[in-house]
Amino acid sequence: MSSIRVRTRADKSTYTQVCFRHNGTQTSESFDDHEAGLRWQTLLDKVGPEAALTVLRAQVGVKAEDIPTLEEWLLTYISSRTKADLGTLDRYRAMVRNDFEADLLALPLTALTDTRVGEWVQAQKARGSAGKTIANKHGFLSGALKVAARKKLILANPCEETQLPRSNQRRAVFLRPPEFQAILVEMPERWHAITLFLVSSGARFSEASALTVADIDHWAQTCSITKAWKDTRAKGKARWQIGYPKTEKSTRTINLAPQIFEYLDLARDPSEFLFLNTRGRNVAVGSYYHNVWKPAVARAGAKLHGKQPRVHDLRHTCASWLIAARVPLPVIQEHLGHESITTTIHTYGHLDRSAHLGAAAAISNALAGTTGQLGPIGGPSMTPQDAFAGIGDGNPRFEYAGLDTATALAQWLTDEAGVPVELEGVATGNLGRWSGVALAWQDGPTVDAMRELAAQVIGPSAACGSAADIVFYRLRTPLRLVR
């Protein structure tokens, strides 16, 4: 602990001396202003000599009253956020009250170090806060300190090097078209319009439910998204009103699938909400989820293959369908209204498997010369729709989907044709430079009939050899149907 004493100079003036140990040596700092000395002693005992001396050096030529505490600066920063709605500002102030310890808030900005920020993150983790929650709080703090550094109140942002805990946030659910259809048919027909719009537009629910009839251009087949419902809560109570979308780039015009217009009632007052509930008012997300979405998902049951999608997963599903159709990521970014392409890549980039399929093809070519007859192959638990989603026409010499794809087709054909269809590997020499797989069955459908069944999930594109040898070029593994 430090000590303090008042000393007298030769000219009879007094000064305050704060004595303390630093690096094993007794030392002191002197202050002409006794109150300043007391304040610095308090800081010294709280944060230690290293941080306290850093503050003292940063204050040279600066009056103590000109350096705000962390609490003062955070509240100033919140008040300066002119683009944020009232609900967001209220949540920020609650964060300052509830998530920052009193001794941390009392620190002058110049005393806040990266070590102290790291200790605060660890304390949040110890309280049981989720990784995503901690990241949000840290992002708020970092944003405030970034502005402080820009205004020269601190030398650098102490949050820049913080290592945040990993986030175990809920993973996005991507529905295949048949899975989405399974949910849709379980809904009352009056809810089909908004549900189809959500999955085809990728709009956030707050955006879709704020649309008016005037936002739809039937002739151009476009939709202008310029507003969204915002939570402008006051005193902790939700209060919803129309505001701007989430970010500047969320204000956008998108093209709609022609089929959507069959479900939209546009012969109304242009100022009316596009989607209405049973009372003729705007659709609230809570009501839609509990009364429409959740019951439909439950009734769809096994058809969803264990998936438990949220309403927001319709937005993710839209993105996955666009990626499967080879729509470029920058276009998807604009369609979804992401502020940055980084968000699009981080959220959906893993769905684009084209480059990874090339890597698998390279390994396949290497294995082809060593494995010979592959023999019986066990199949994965995937549907053919899963296996073939996003696979386009192309030369099989340059494209590859893997044995999982062919196995899924064999399983599906077994169910549809009513006869056991077995999958076997074919030696490299049978199909030239690349390996292939064969489907075989004893009795039942002809090759042509089986080809028609297969076309239901892989498309009609095919090249026919003999009656007993059909290669589907839409597969990235050349596939022979052998009877």
C-alpha positions as CSV (number, residue, x, y, z in Angstrom):
1,M,0.0,0.0,0.0
2,S,1.1,3.6,-0.6
3,S,1.5,6.4,1.9
4,I,1.1,10.1,1.6
5,R,2.7,13.0,3.3
6,V,2.8,16.8,2.9
7,R,6.2,18.4,2.6
8,T,7.4,22.0,2.7
9,R,9.8,23.6,0.3
10,A,12.4,26.2,1.1
11,D,10.1,28.9,-0.1
12,K,7.5,27.8,2.4
13,S,5.2,26.3,-0.2
14,T,3.8,22.8,0.3
15,Y,3.4,19.8,-1.9
16,T,2.0,16.4,-1.5
17,Q,4.2,13.3,-1.9
18,V,2.8,9.9,-2.6
19,C,5.3,7.1,-1.6
20,F,5.1,3.6,-2.9
21,R,7.3,0.6,-4.0
22,H,7.8,0.0,-7.7
23,N,10.0,-2.8,-9.1
24,G,11.4,-3.5,-5.6
25,T,12.4,0.1,-5.0
26,Q,10.9,2.7,-2.7
27,T,9.9,5.8,-4.8
28,S,7.5,8.7,-4.8
29,E,5.6,11.1,-6.9
30,S,4.9,14.7,-6.0
31,F,1.9,16.9,-6.5
32,D,1.4,20.6,-6.0
33,D,-2.4,20.0,-5.7
34,H,-3.1,18.0,-2.6
35,E,-6.5,16.8,-4.0
36,A,-4.8,15.6,-7.2
37,G,-2.3,13.7,-5.0
38,L,-5.1,12.0,-3.1
39,R,-6.8,11.0,-6.3
40,W,-3.7,9.5,-7.8
41,Q,-3.0,7.6,-4.5
42,T,-6.5,6.1,-4.8
43,L,-5.8,5.1,-8.4
44,L,-2.4,3.7,-7.4
45,D,-3.8,1.5,-4.8
46,K,-6.5,0.3,-7.1
47,V,-4.6,-0.5,-10.4
48,G,-1.0,-0.7,-9.2
49,P,2.1,1.4,-9.9
50,E,2.6,0.5,-13.6
51,A,-0.9,1.6,-14.7
52,A,-1.0,4.6,-12.4
53,L,2.3,5.9,-13.7
54,T,1.0,5.4,-17.3
55,V,-1.9,7.6,-16.4
56,L,0.3,10.2,-14.7
57,R,2.6,10.5,-17.7
58,A,-0.4,10.7,-20.1
59,Q,-1.8,13.6,-17.9
60,V,1.3,15.8,-18.3
61,G,-0.1,19.1,-19.5
62,V,-3.7,17.9,-19.1
63,K,-5.9,18.9,-16.2
64,A,-7.3,16.0,-14.3
65,E,-10.8,17.2,-14.7
66,D,-10.4,16.9,-18.5
67,I,-9.9,13.1,-18.4
68,P,-13.3,11.4,-18.1
69,T,-13.8,8.2,-16.2
70,L,-14.9,5.1,-18.2
71,E,-18.5,5.5,-17.0
72,E,-18.6,9.2,-18.1
73,W,-17.1,8.4,-21.5
74,L,-19.4,5.4,-22.1
75,L,-22.5,7.6,-21.4
76,T,-21.1,10.4,-23.6
77,Y,-20.5,7.9,-26.4
78,I,-24.1,6.5,-26.1
79,S,-25.5,10.0,-26.3
80,S,-23.5,10.7,-29.5
81,R,-25.0,7.7,-31.3
82,T,-27.4,9.7,-33.4
83,K,-28.3,6.8,-35.8
84,A,-29.3,4.4,-33.1
85,D,-32.9,4.1,-32.1
86,L,-34.1,4.8,-28.6
87,G,-34.4,1.1,-27.7
88,T,-30.8,0.4,-28.6
89,L,-29.6,3.4,-26.6
90,D,-31.6,2.2,-23.6
91,R,-30.0,-1.3,-23.9
92,Y,-26.6,0.3,-24.0
93,R,-27.2,2.3,-20.8
94,A,-28.5,-0.8,-19.1
95,M,-25.3,-2.6,-20.2
96,V,-23.2,0.1,-18.5
97,R,-25.2,-0.2,-15.3
98,N,-25.3,-4.0,-15.2
99,D,-22.2,-5.4,-16.9
100,F,-19.3,-3.1,-15.8
101,E,-18.0,-3.3,-12.2
102,A,-18.0,0.0,-10.2
103,D,-14.3,0.1,-9.8
104,L,-13.8,-0.3,-13.6
105,L,-16.3,2.4,-14.4
106,A,-14.5,4.7,-11.9
107,L,-11.1,4.4,-13.7
108,P,-10.0,7.4,-15.8
109,L,-9.9,6.4,-19.5
110,T,-6.1,6.6,-19.5
111,A,-5.9,4.0,-16.7
112,L,-7.8,1.4,-18.7
113,T,-5.3,-1.2,-20.0
114,D,-5.6,-4.2,-22.2
115,T,-4.9,-6.4,-19.2
116,R,-7.8,-4.8,-17.3
117,V,-10.1,-5.3,-20.3
118,G,-9.0,-9.0,-20.4
119,E,-9.9,-9.3,-16.7
120,W,-13.3,-7.9,-17.4
121,V,-13.9,-10.4,-20.2
122,Q,-12.9,-13.2,-17.8
123,A,-15.3,-11.9,-15.2
124,Q,-18.1,-11.9,-17.7
125,K,-17.3,-15.5,-18.6
126,A,-17.2,-16.5,-15.0
127,R,-20.7,-15.0,-14.6
128,G,-21.9,-17.5,-17.2
129,S,-22.3,-15.1,-20.1
130,A,-22.4,-16.8,-23.5
131,G,-19.5,-16.2,-26.0
132,K,-21.8,-14.2,-28.3
133,T,-23.1,-12.1,-25.4
134,I,-19.5,-11.3,-24.3
135,A,-18.6,-10.4,-27.9
136,N,-21.5,-8.0,-28.2
137,K,-20.6,-6.3,-24.9
138,H,-16.9,-6.1,-25.9
139,G,-17.9,-4.7,-29.3
140,F,-19.8,-1.9,-27.5
141,L,-16.8,-1.1,-25.3
142,S,-14.3,-1.3,-28.2
143,G,-16.4,1.0,-30.3
144,A,-16.5,3.6,-27.5
145,L,-12.8,3.4,-26.9
146,K,-12.0,3.6,-30.6
147,V,-13.7,7.0,-30.7
148,A,-11.8,8.0,-27.5
149,A,-8.5,7.1,-29.2
150,R,-9.6,9.1,-32.3
151,K,-10.2,12.1,-30.1
152,K,-6.8,11.7,-28.5
153,L,-8.2,11.0,-25.1
154,I,-6.2,7.8,-25.0
155,L,-3.1,6.7,-26.9
156,A,-4.7,3.5,-28.3
157,N,-7.7,1.3,-28.0
158,P,-7.0,-1.3,-25.2
159,C,-9.7,-3.6,-26.7
160,E,-7.9,-4.2,-30.0
161,E,-5.9,-7.2,-28.8
162,T,-8.5,-8.9,-26.6
163,Q,-8.9,-12.6,-27.2
164,L,-12.6,-13.4,-26.8
165,P,-14.0,-16.8,-25.8
166,R,-15.4,-19.0,-28.5
167,S,-19.0,-18.5,-29.2
168,N,-21.3,-21.5,-29.0
169,Q,-24.1,-19.7,-30.8
170,R,-26.9,-21.7,-32.4
171,R,-26.0,-22.8,-35.9
172,A,-28.1,-21.7,-38.9
173,V,-30.5,-24.3,-40.3
174,F,-30.7,-24.6,-44.0
175,L,-33.9,-26.2,-45.4
176,R,-34.0,-28.2,-48.6
177,P,-37.0,-27.3,-50.9
178,P,-38.9,-30.5,-49.9
179,E,-38.4,-29.7,-46.2
180,F,-39.6,-26.1,-46.7
181,Q,-42.7,-27.5,-48.6
182,A,-43.3,-29.9,-45.7
183,I,-43.6,-27.0,-43.3
184,L,-45.7,-24.8,-45.7
185,V,-48.4,-27.4,-46.3
186,E,-48.9,-27.7,-42.5
187,M,-49.8,-24.0,-42.3
188,P,-53.2,-22.4,-42.9
189,E,-53.3,-21.1,-46.4
190,R,-53.6,-17.5,-45.3
191,W,-50.0,-17.6,-44.0
192,H,-48.5,-19.0,-47.2
193,A,-47.9,-15.5,-48.6
194,I,-45.6,-14.1,-45.9
195,T,-43.9,-17.5,-45.5
196,L,-43.1,-17.8,-49.2
197,F,-42.0,-14.1,-49.3
198,L,-39.6,-14.7,-46.4
199,V,-37.9,-17.7,-48.0
200,S,-37.7,-16.2,-51.5
201,S,-36.6,-12.7,-50.5
202,G,-34.4,-13.5,-47.6
203,A,-35.8,-10.4,-45.8
204,R,-35.7,-10.2,-42.1
205,F,-39.1,-10.6,-40.4
206,S,-38.9,-7.0,-39.1
207,E,-38.5,-5.9,-42.8
208,A,-41.1,-8.1,-44.3
209,S,-43.8,-7.3,-41.8
210,A,-43.2,-3.5,-42.3
211,L,-43.8,-3.6,-46.0
212,T,-46.7,-1.8,-47.5
213,V,-48.5,-2.5,-50.8
214,A,-46.7,0.5,-52.3
215,D,-43.3,-1.2,-51.8
216,I,-44.2,-3.8,-54.4
217,D,-43.7,-3.0,-58.1
218,H,-45.7,-5.7,-59.9
219,W,-44.6,-4.6,-63.4
220,A,-40.9,-4.7,-62.5
221,Q,-41.4,-7.6,-60.2
222,T,-39.4,-5.9,-57.4
223,C,-39.7,-5.0,-53.8
224,S,-38.3,-1.9,-52.1
225,I,-37.1,-2.6,-48.5
226,T,-36.8,0.8,-46.8
227,K,-38.1,0.3,-43.3
228,A,-38.4,-2.2,-40.5
229,W,-40.0,-2.6,-37.1
230,K,-37.7,-1.3,-34.3
231,D,-37.9,-2.0,-30.6
232,T,-37.9,1.5,-29.0
233,R,-38.3,0.2,-25.5
234,A,-38.8,2.6,-22.7
235,K,-38.1,1.7,-19.1
236,G,-37.5,-2.0,-20.1
237,K,-40.9,-2.4,-21.9
238,A,-41.0,-3.2,-25.6
239,R,-42.5,-0.5,-27.8
240,W,-42.4,-1.1,-31.5
241,Q,-42.4,1.5,-34.2
242,I,-41.4,1.8,-37.9
243,G,-37.8,2.8,-38.4
244,Y,-34.9,2.3,-40.8
245,P,-33.6,-1.2,-41.6
246,K,-30.7,-2.7,-39.6
247,T,-27.9,-1.1,-41.7
248,E,-27.5,1.4,-44.5
249,K,-27.1,-1.4,-47.1
250,S,-30.2,-3.1,-45.7
251,T,-32.1,-0.4,-47.6
252,R,-32.4,-2.1,-50.9
253,T,-34.5,-3.1,-53.9
254,I,-34.7,-6.8,-54.7
255,N,-36.2,-8.9,-57.5
256,L,-38.9,-11.3,-56.6
257,A,-39.7,-14.7,-58.0
258,P,-42.7,-14.5,-60.3
259,Q,-44.6,-17.1,-58.4
260,I,-44.7,-14.9,-55.3
261,F,-47.1,-12.4,-57.0
262,E,-49.8,-15.2,-57.1
263,Y,-50.0,-14.9,-53.3
264,L,-49.9,-11.1,-52.9
265,D,-53.0,-9.0,-52.7
266,L,-52.0,-5.8,-54.4
267,A,-55.4,-4.5,-55.2
268,R,-55.6,-2.4,-52.0
269,D,-54.8,0.9,-50.5
270,P,-51.0,1.4,-51.2
271,S,-50.5,2.5,-47.6
272,E,-51.8,-0.7,-46.1
273,F,-49.4,-3.3,-44.8
274,L,-48.6,-6.0,-47.3
275,F,-49.1,-8.8,-44.9
276,L,-52.0,-8.7,-42.3
277,N,-52.9,-10.9,-39.4
278,T,-56.5,-12.1,-38.8
279,R,-57.4,-8.8,-37.2
280,G,-56.3,-6.8,-40.2
281,R,-53.2,-5.5,-38.5
282,N,-49.4,-6.0,-39.1
283,V,-48.0,-9.4,-38.4
284,A,-46.0,-9.6,-35.2
285,V,-43.1,-12.0,-35.1
286,G,-44.0,-13.5,-31.7
287,S,-47.6,-14.2,-32.8
288,Y,-46.4,-15.7,-36.1
289,Y,-43.8,-17.9,-34.4
290,H,-46.1,-19.3,-31.7
291,N,-49.3,-19.6,-33.6
292,V,-48.1,-20.5,-37.1
293,W,-44.5,-21.4,-37.5
294,K,-43.9,-23.6,-34.4
295,P,-47.0,-25.7,-34.9
296,A,-46.3,-26.2,-38.6
297,V,-42.7,-27.3,-37.8
298,A,-44.0,-29.8,-35.2
299,R,-46.5,-31.3,-37.6
300,A,-43.9,-31.6,-40.4
301,G,-42.0,-33.9,-38.0
302,A,-39.8,-36.5,-39.6
303,K,-39.9,-34.8,-43.0
304,L,-37.5,-32.3,-41.6
305,H,-34.9,-35.0,-40.9
306,G,-34.3,-33.8,-37.3
307,K,-33.9,-30.1,-38.2
308,Q,-35.5,-27.5,-35.9
309,P,-35.6,-24.3,-37.9
310,R,-36.5,-20.9,-36.5
311,V,-38.3,-18.2,-38.5
312,H,-35.0,-16.5,-39.2
313,D,-33.7,-19.7,-40.8
314,L,-35.9,-18.9,-43.8
315,R,-33.4,-16.1,-44.4
316,H,-30.5,-18.6,-44.2
317,T,-32.4,-21.0,-46.4
318,C,-32.8,-18.3,-49.1
319,A,-29.1,-17.8,-49.1
320,S,-28.4,-21.5,-49.4
321,W,-30.7,-21.8,-52.4
322,L,-29.0,-18.9,-54.1
323,I,-25.5,-20.4,-53.5
324,A,-26.8,-23.8,-54.8
325,A,-27.8,-21.9,-58.0
326,R,-24.3,-20.5,-58.3
327,V,-25.4,-16.9,-57.6
328,P,-22.2,-14.9,-56.9
329,L,-21.7,-13.9,-53.2
330,P,-21.6,-10.1,-53.9
331,V,-25.1,-10.5,-55.4
332,I,-26.3,-12.5,-52.4
333,Q,-24.8,-9.8,-50.2
334,E,-27.0,-7.1,-51.9
335,H,-30.1,-9.4,-51.9
336,L,-29.8,-10.0,-48.2
337,G,-28.7,-6.4,-47.3
338,H,-25.5,-7.3,-45.6
339,E,-23.4,-4.2,-44.7
340,S,-20.2,-6.1,-45.7
341,I,-19.3,-8.9,-48.0
342,T,-17.3,-10.3,-45.0
343,T,-20.6,-11.0,-43.3
344,T,-21.9,-13.0,-46.3
345,I,-18.7,-15.0,-46.6
346,H,-18.5,-15.7,-42.9
347,T,-22.1,-16.8,-42.7
348,Y,-22.6,-18.7,-45.9
349,G,-19.2,-19.1,-47.6
350,H,-18.9,-22.7,-46.3
351,L,-21.9,-23.7,-48.4
352,D,-20.0,-23.0,-51.6
353,R,-18.2,-26.3,-52.1
354,S,-17.0,-25.9,-55.6
355,A,-13.3,-25.3,-54.7
356,H,-13.4,-28.2,-52.1
357,L,-14.9,-30.5,-54.7
358,G,-11.9,-29.8,-56.9
359,A,-9.7,-30.9,-53.9
360,A,-11.7,-34.1,-53.6
361,A,-11.3,-34.7,-57.4
362,A,-7.5,-34.5,-57.0
363,I,-7.5,-37.1,-54.2
364,S,-9.9,-39.3,-56.3
365,N,-7.6,-39.2,-59.3
366,A,-4.7,-40.2,-57.0
367,L,-6.6,-43.0,-55.5
368,A,-7.9,-44.2,-58.8
369,G,-4.6,-45.7,-59.8
370,T,-4.2,-47.6,-56.5
371,T,-7.6,-48.9,-55.4
372,G,-8.7,-50.9,-58.4
373,Q,-12.1,-52.7,-57.7
374,L,-13.6,-50.8,-54.8
375,G,-16.3,-53.3,-53.9
376,P,-19.5,-52.7,-51.9
377,I,-19.9,-49.3,-50.4
378,G,-21.8,-48.4,-47.3
379,G,-24.1,-45.3,-47.6
380,P,-24.5,-42.2,-45.6
381,S,-27.7,-41.0,-44.0
382,M,-28.6,-38.3,-46.4
383,T,-31.5,-37.7,-48.8
384,P,-30.9,-37.5,-52.6
385,Q,-32.0,-33.9,-52.4
386,D,-29.2,-33.3,-49.9
387,A,-26.7,-35.1,-52.2
388,F,-27.6,-33.4,-55.4
389,A,-28.4,-29.9,-54.2
390,G,-26.4,-27.4,-56.3
391,I,-24.9,-29.9,-58.6
392,G,-25.0,-28.6,-62.2
393,D,-24.4,-30.0,-65.6
394,G,-20.8,-30.4,-66.6
395,N,-18.1,-32.7,-67.9
396,P,-17.4,-35.4,-65.3
397,R,-13.7,-35.3,-66.1
398,F,-13.5,-32.0,-64.3
399,E,-16.3,-32.4,-61.7
400,Y,-16.6,-34.7,-58.8
401,A,-19.3,-35.2,-56.2
402,G,-18.1,-38.3,-54.4
403,L,-19.5,-41.7,-53.5
404,D,-21.9,-40.3,-50.9
405,T,-23.9,-38.8,-53.8
406,A,-24.3,-42.0,-55.6
407,T,-25.0,-43.9,-52.4
408,A,-27.9,-41.5,-51.6
409,L,-29.3,-42.1,-55.1
410,A,-29.1,-45.9,-54.6
411,Q,-31.0,-45.6,-51.3
412,W,-33.7,-43.4,-52.9
413,L,-34.1,-45.6,-55.9
414,T,-34.5,-48.6,-53.6
415,D,-37.4,-46.9,-51.9
416,E,-39.1,-45.6,-55.0
417,A,-38.6,-48.6,-57.3
418,G,-39.4,-51.2,-54.6
419,V,-36.4,-53.4,-55.4
420,P,-33.0,-53.5,-53.7
421,V,-30.5,-51.4,-55.6
422,E,-26.9,-52.1,-54.7
423,L,-24.0,-49.7,-55.1
424,E,-20.6,-51.0,-56.2
425,G,-17.3,-49.4,-57.2
426,V,-16.0,-49.8,-60.7
427,A,-12.3,-50.1,-61.4
428,T,-10.6,-47.1,-63.1
429,G,-10.1,-48.9,-66.4
430,N,-13.8,-49.3,-66.9
431,L,-14.4,-45.6,-67.2
432,G,-11.1,-44.2,-68.5
433,R,-9.0,-41.9,-66.4
434,W,-11.6,-41.4,-63.6
435,S,-13.3,-43.8,-61.2
436,G,-17.0,-44.5,-61.3
437,V,-19.7,-46.4,-59.4
438,A,-22.4,-48.8,-60.6
439,L,-26.0,-49.4,-59.5
440,A,-27.2,-53.0,-59.9
441,W,-30.6,-54.7,-59.3
442,Q,-31.9,-58.1,-60.2
443,D,-35.5,-57.7,-61.2
444,G,-38.1,-55.0,-61.6
445,P,-37.8,-51.7,-63.5
446,T,-36.0,-51.4,-66.8
447,V,-33.0,-49.2,-67.2
448,D,-35.2,-46.5,-68.9
449,A,-37.7,-46.6,-66.0
450,M,-34.9,-46.3,-63.4
451,R,-33.4,-43.5,-65.4
452,E,-36.7,-41.6,-65.3
453,L,-36.9,-42.1,-61.5
454,A,-33.3,-40.9,-61.0
455,A,-34.1,-37.8,-63.1
456,Q,-36.6,-36.7,-60.5
457,V,-33.7,-35.8,-58.2
458,I,-30.7,-35.2,-60.4
459,G,-32.5,-33.7,-63.4
460,P,-33.2,-35.1,-66.9
461,S,-29.7,-34.3,-68.4
462,A,-28.1,-37.6,-69.3
463,A,-26.1,-39.2,-72.1
464,C,-27.1,-42.7,-73.1
465,G,-24.7,-45.5,-74.1
466,S,-26.1,-49.0,-74.6
467,A,-29.4,-50.0,-73.0
468,A,-27.4,-51.3,-70.0
469,D,-25.0,-48.4,-69.7
470,I,-26.3,-44.9,-68.9
471,V,-24.0,-42.1,-67.6
472,F,-25.6,-39.1,-65.9
473,Y,-23.4,-36.2,-66.6
474,R,-25.2,-34.2,-64.0
475,L,-23.4,-36.2,-61.4
476,R,-19.9,-35.3,-60.6
477,T,-19.1,-38.9,-60.3
478,P,-19.8,-40.7,-63.6
479,L,-22.6,-43.1,-62.7
480,R,-23.5,-46.3,-64.6
481,L,-26.9,-47.9,-64.2
482,V,-26.3,-51.6,-64.9
483,R,-29.0,-54.1,-65.2
